[in-house]
Amino acid sequence: MNPLIKVIIPAYNEEDSIGKVIRDIPATVTEVIVVSNNSTDATEQQAKEAGATVLQEQRKGYGYACLKGMHYIAANEPLPDIVVFLDGDYSDYPEELTKLVAPIVEDDIDFVVGARVPELREAGSMTGPQIFGNWLATTLMKVFFRSTFTDLGPFRAIKYDKLLALNMEDKTYGWTVEMQLKALKKKYSYRELPVKYRNRIGVSKVSGTVKGAIFAGVKILGWIFKYSIKG
């Protein structure tokens, strides 16, 4: 029996890309949920026309948008077996979703992260601060938690019951690292899979600004040190 898969896409002013993202998602997905994070352009209209369920989250923050999507899923049956998180900027390749969920379906792995490895990355698709931040965060995770993660990539899949058990709480930039740290603490089985990555459509709201890059770095390191102190 095929697993029931739902996709959550946080989106803030992604009118030029969101339709492409949704249309490239494999037909095996049961529902695509786009959470418009206070968008002021035609993101919501484009998402609806592409066939997605569209929610609104007025509070700005990546985590706020993801939590909104999770609350919607919890209130609407059928509940999924797997939840996939995907960005709305078309930097990831949505068609790789099938590859991403395969370890969960075939090998009973709890959590899979798409790793944006250098050999599959388009030139310029990740900024210097992003590359350094990923290296620093994953290196600290190796030191403190013996992790094998090499990336904090946003394209990820997780069993729905395991996602609920994480009690996710970060509202902004720390969402991805919080998920990985909590999965490590709970000793979930996990796997990284190399995924392709290209230059996003439009300007990043995080890595594209100095303020965003600094805030993201602070949140990520804050989560790591919080959990390393807890032991």
BADREN-867465 format. One line per field, with one value per residue (C-alpha): residue number from 1; residue in three letters; x, y, z. Coordinates in Angstrom, 3 decimals, padded with zeros to 6 digits. Layout:
BEGIN
setor [NUM,...];
vexza [ALA,...];
east [X,...];
north [Y,...];
up [Z,...];
END
This chain:
BEGIN
setor [1,2,3,4,5,6,7,8,9,10,11,12,13,14,15,16,17,18,19,20,21,22,23,24,25,26,27,28,29,30,31,32,33,34,35,36,37,38,39,40,41,42,43,44,45,46,47,48,49,50,51,52,53,54,55,56,57,58,59,60,61,62,63,64,65,66,67,68,69,70,71,72,73,74,75,76,77,78,79,80,81,82,83,84,85,86,87,88,89,90,91,92,93,94,95,96,97,98,99,100,101,102,103,104,105,106,107,108,109,110,111,112,113,114,115,116,117,118,119,120,121,122,123,124,125,126,127,128,129,130,131,132,133,134,135,136,137,138,139,140,141,142,143,144,145,146,147,148,149,150,151,152,153,154,155,156,157,158,159,160,161,162,163,164,165,166,167,168,169,170,171,172,173,174,175,176,177,178,179,180,181,182,183,184,185,186,187,188,189,190,191,192,193,194,195,196,197,198,199,200,201,202,203,204,205,206,207,208,209,210,211,212,213,214,215,216,217,218,219,220,221,222,223,224,225,226,227,228,229,230,231];
vexza [MET,ASN,PRO,LEU,ILE,LYS,VAL,ILE,ILE,PRO,ALA,TYR,ASN,GLU,GLU,ASP,SER,ILE,GLY,LYS,VAL,ILE,ARG,ASP,ILE,PRO,ALA,THR,VAL,THR,GLU,VAL,ILE,VAL,VAL,SER,ASN,ASN,SER,THR,ASP,ALA,THR,GLU,GLN,GLN,ALA,LYS,GLU,ALA,GLY,ALA,THR,VAL,LEU,GLN,GLU,GLN,ARG,LYS,GLY,TYR,GLY,TYR,ALA,CYS,LEU,LYS,GLY,MET,HIS,TYR,ILE,ALA,ALA,ASN,GLU,PRO,LEU,PRO,ASP,ILE,VAL,VAL,PHE,LEU,ASP,GLY,ASP,TYR,SER,ASP,TYR,PRO,GLU,GLU,LEU,THR,LYS,LEU,VAL,ALA,PRO,ILE,VAL,GLU,ASP,ASP,ILE,ASP,PHE,VAL,VAL,GLY,ALA,ARG,VAL,PRO,GLU,LEU,ARG,GLU,ALA,GLY,SER,MET,THR,GLY,PRO,GLN,ILE,PHE,GLY,ASN,TRP,LEU,ALA,THR,THR,LEU,MET,LYS,VAL,PHE,PHE,ARG,SER,THR,PHE,THR,ASP,LEU,GLY,PRO,PHE,ARG,ALA,ILE,LYS,TYR,ASP,LYS,LEU,LEU,ALA,LEU,ASN,MET,GLU,ASP,LYS,THR,TYR,GLY,TRP,THR,VAL,GLU,MET,GLN,LEU,LYS,ALA,LEU,LYS,LYS,LYS,TYR,SER,TYR,ARG,GLU,LEU,PRO,VAL,LYS,TYR,ARG,ASN,ARG,ILE,GLY,VAL,SER,LYS,VAL,SER,GLY,THR,VAL,LYS,GLY,ALA,ILE,PHE,ALA,GLY,VAL,LYS,ILE,LEU,GLY,TRP,ILE,PHE,LYS,TYR,SER,ILE,LYS,GLY];
east [000.000,001.366,002.043,-000.075,002.220,001.492,003.816,004.179,005.618,006.228,006.101,006.645,006.254,007.100,004.628,007.193,008.232,005.454,003.504,006.620,007.333,003.810,003.595,006.888,005.772,005.083,001.454,001.916,001.559,-001.914,-001.971,000.283,-000.154,001.247,001.425,001.536,003.636,002.043,002.707,001.839,002.085,000.177,001.718,-001.633,-003.409,-000.614,-000.572,-004.325,-004.229,-001.528,-003.774,-002.452,-004.335,-003.466,-003.277,-002.401,-000.010,000.297,003.127,006.367,008.754,009.642,008.733,005.385,004.506,005.571,003.600,000.531,000.795,001.156,-001.903,-003.915,-002.794,-003.720,-007.252,-007.948,-008.204,-006.860,-003.683,-000.491,002.146,004.879,005.253,007.661,008.914,009.944,010.801,008.735,011.599,012.311,015.887,015.201,013.995,010.504,010.565,013.273,010.628,010.195,013.876,013.682,010.847,012.205,014.293,011.184,009.008,011.532,013.838,011.616,013.916,012.294,013.778,015.498,017.292,018.187,021.848,022.889,026.237,028.779,028.845,025.081,024.854,024.509,027.204,026.085,023.053,024.415,026.126,029.427,027.710,025.260,028.061,030.081,027.032,026.094,029.647,029.873,026.470,026.941,030.490,029.209,026.479,029.131,031.178,028.296,025.962,028.087,025.827,026.541,024.533,026.392,023.608,020.591,018.781,015.084,014.009,013.218,010.819,009.742,007.212,004.189,004.057,007.757,007.252,004.507,006.696,009.354,007.046,008.492,008.501,010.916,009.042,011.729,015.164,015.964,013.285,015.521,018.273,015.711,014.214,017.594,018.734,015.515,015.668,019.198,018.158,015.266,017.583,015.502,016.915,017.926,019.616,020.975,020.499,022.360,019.936,020.332,020.162,019.878,019.751,016.449,013.922,013.908,015.925,016.305,014.668,017.336,020.682,019.947,020.191,022.854,020.202,018.644,021.990,022.980,019.639,019.681,023.208,022.312,019.203,020.999,023.918,021.516,019.664,022.893,024.332,020.981,020.922,024.621,024.181,021.166,023.351];
north [000.000,003.393,005.827,008.945,011.940,015.596,018.481,021.751,024.733,027.978,030.851,034.580,036.538,033.652,034.431,033.721,030.332,028.733,027.412,025.728,024.095,022.704,021.412,019.513,017.638,013.954,012.914,010.361,013.238,013.422,017.136,020.140,022.802,026.256,028.539,032.147,033.907,037.354,037.513,040.783,039.542,036.906,033.911,032.699,033.002,031.208,028.419,027.899,027.813,025.146,022.994,023.571,024.105,027.642,028.827,032.239,032.891,036.598,036.200,036.312,033.462,030.179,028.208,029.972,028.931,025.318,025.088,026.484,023.715,021.102,022.388,022.165,018.585,017.558,018.892,017.343,013.642,011.497,011.979,011.360,008.711,011.091,014.863,016.566,020.123,022.028,025.655,027.702,029.371,026.547,026.050,022.394,019.897,018.829,015.782,014.344,013.910,010.280,009.654,011.515,009.419,006.088,005.306,005.836,003.650,000.932,000.857,002.198,005.189,007.870,011.044,011.984,015.238,016.311,017.328,020.097,018.557,020.659,018.369,018.727,022.425,025.069,027.740,030.600,028.767,028.962,032.047,032.031,032.645,029.791,027.347,028.361,028.322,024.814,023.619,025.155,023.906,020.351,020.214,021.203,018.597,015.979,017.050,017.231,014.527,012.305,013.265,012.422,015.366,017.543,020.002,021.806,021.567,022.562,019.708,016.920,014.079,012.602,010.077,012.001,010.394,011.081,014.714,015.146,013.613,016.290,018.996,021.555,025.092,027.385,030.182,031.601,030.646,027.751,025.370,023.078,022.672,022.194,019.287,017.653,018.139,016.746,013.782,013.089,013.405,010.996,008.620,008.540,006.625,009.136,009.412,012.130,011.900,014.072,016.332,018.800,022.506,025.511,029.276,030.308,032.491,035.925,037.140,035.101,036.601,035.031,034.581,037.484,040.029,040.700,040.924,037.622,035.831,037.071,036.191,032.749,032.105,033.170,030.984,027.931,028.183,028.917,025.648,023.664,025.057,024.715,021.005,020.468,021.959,019.733,016.746];
up [000.000,-000.971,001.894,002.252,001.775,002.421,001.561,003.466,001.581,003.509,001.042,001.303,-001.940,-004.271,-007.079,-009.817,-008.485,-006.440,-009.428,-010.824,-007.455,-007.098,-010.673,-010.314,-007.194,-008.010,-008.364,-005.565,-003.077,-001.550,-000.754,-001.218,001.462,000.754,003.777,002.653,005.272,004.958,001.217,-000.524,-004.114,-006.104,-004.316,-002.975,-006.319,-008.174,-005.600,-005.808,-009.603,-009.412,-007.239,-003.729,-000.496,000.560,004.157,005.553,008.424,009.211,011.709,009.757,010.322,008.648,011.756,012.119,008.580,009.107,012.353,010.601,008.038,010.760,012.618,009.409,008.795,012.351,011.876,008.481,007.809,006.385,008.382,006.420,006.907,005.777,005.767,003.380,003.829,000.720,-000.006,-002.438,-004.313,-006.812,-005.595,-004.842,-007.433,-006.272,-008.543,-006.248,-003.554,-004.603,-003.928,-000.625,000.818,-000.456,002.671,004.824,002.618,001.825,004.865,007.648,008.251,010.416,008.949,005.686,004.850,001.328,001.390,-000.994,-001.882,-003.835,-006.871,-007.391,-006.559,-009.250,-009.076,-006.830,-005.443,-001.898,-000.509,001.368,004.722,004.011,003.212,006.256,008.518,007.390,007.930,011.399,012.533,011.285,012.661,016.106,015.799,015.071,018.083,020.563,019.263,016.986,014.133,010.502,009.131,006.629,005.786,007.231,003.917,003.947,001.625,004.102,004.814,008.133,009.414,010.626,014.070,014.565,013.552,016.138,018.838,018.262,019.643,017.263,018.624,016.768,015.018,012.745,011.437,013.785,012.508,010.451,013.037,015.828,013.911,013.367,016.963,018.407,016.036,017.286,020.930,020.382,018.541,015.394,012.488,009.839,006.503,004.265,000.524,-001.991,-003.853,-006.672,-005.880,-008.182,-007.971,-006.473,-008.268,-006.621,-003.632,-000.454,002.623,004.837,003.086,000.753,003.569,006.196,008.914,007.863,007.723,011.192,012.789,011.183,012.453,015.985,016.084,014.711,017.126,019.978,019.422,019.200,022.427,024.197,023.468,024.135,027.624,028.275,027.495];
END
